Amino acid sequence: MPTPETSDRRQIVGDELFRHLPDEGAIRSSDGQRAAAVSPEFVRSLHESLARDQGDSAHHLLYACGYEWGLQDMVRLTHRLRADRGSENLDVWHMEANVVFESWWAPLTAAGWGRWVLDLSAAAKGVCLVELRNSAVAAAHSGVTAPVCHLYAGLFAGAVSFFKREENHAVEIQCAAMGHPSCQFVIAPGAQIDAIEVWRKQGADAAEIRRRLA
């Protein structure tokens, strides 16, 4: 999250998406959710602590946290869009996917979670592709030999599952922490994600995986 500028009682951050409330000792988003400003060192320490305490299960824990975060974010987005448009009957499922996901991601970009491009060209096959730049997780790591953005994978999977009203999962097929210019993810039903995990572990790179999905 950007560092807020000082004012007498309230500090507004990121086009008023976040408010620093000194009397409350909190930072809150425009819809009242509590937020926190953390450093890359905090993010790295969190991942290292989970890996030390949970071993291989740390990846699953981070993914599960992201998945629930994505689901709850979409619930809040639905309420916000209904309020903005003055309609309690508005369903995000009847809106254009790009509009919904752009509305969802804008506060996350302002909070420092990076910028994404959502590719829905293969949606008819049940596959969505994401390119993410400036991942907060990848920025906190370097010199790794495997993708580290499990929190993001869960986040994307949870949001897409909510919108599609069916369970989807996600896997990172390219990670900036490994020296790539961006992180890339595939979101799809579980069976396809399992197949992609096998391809990745066999050495297939992002370009090869996308080719196989085409």
Secondary structure as UniProt FT lines:
FT   STRAND          11..13
FT   TURN            14..17
FT   STRAND          18..21
FT   TURN            22..25
FT   STRAND          26..29
FT   TURN            30..31
FT   STRAND          34..35
FT   HELIX           40..54
FT   TURN            55..56
FT   HELIX           57..85
FT   TURN            88..89
FT   HELIX           92..94
FT   HELIX           97..110
FT   TURN            111..112
FT   STRAND          115..119
FT   TURN            121..122
FT   HELIX           123..125
FT   STRAND          128..133
FT   HELIX           136..139
FT   HELIX           150..164
FT   STRAND          169..174
FT   HELIX           176..178
FT   STRAND          183..188
FT   HELIX           190..201
FT   TURN            202..203
FT   HELIX           206..213
//
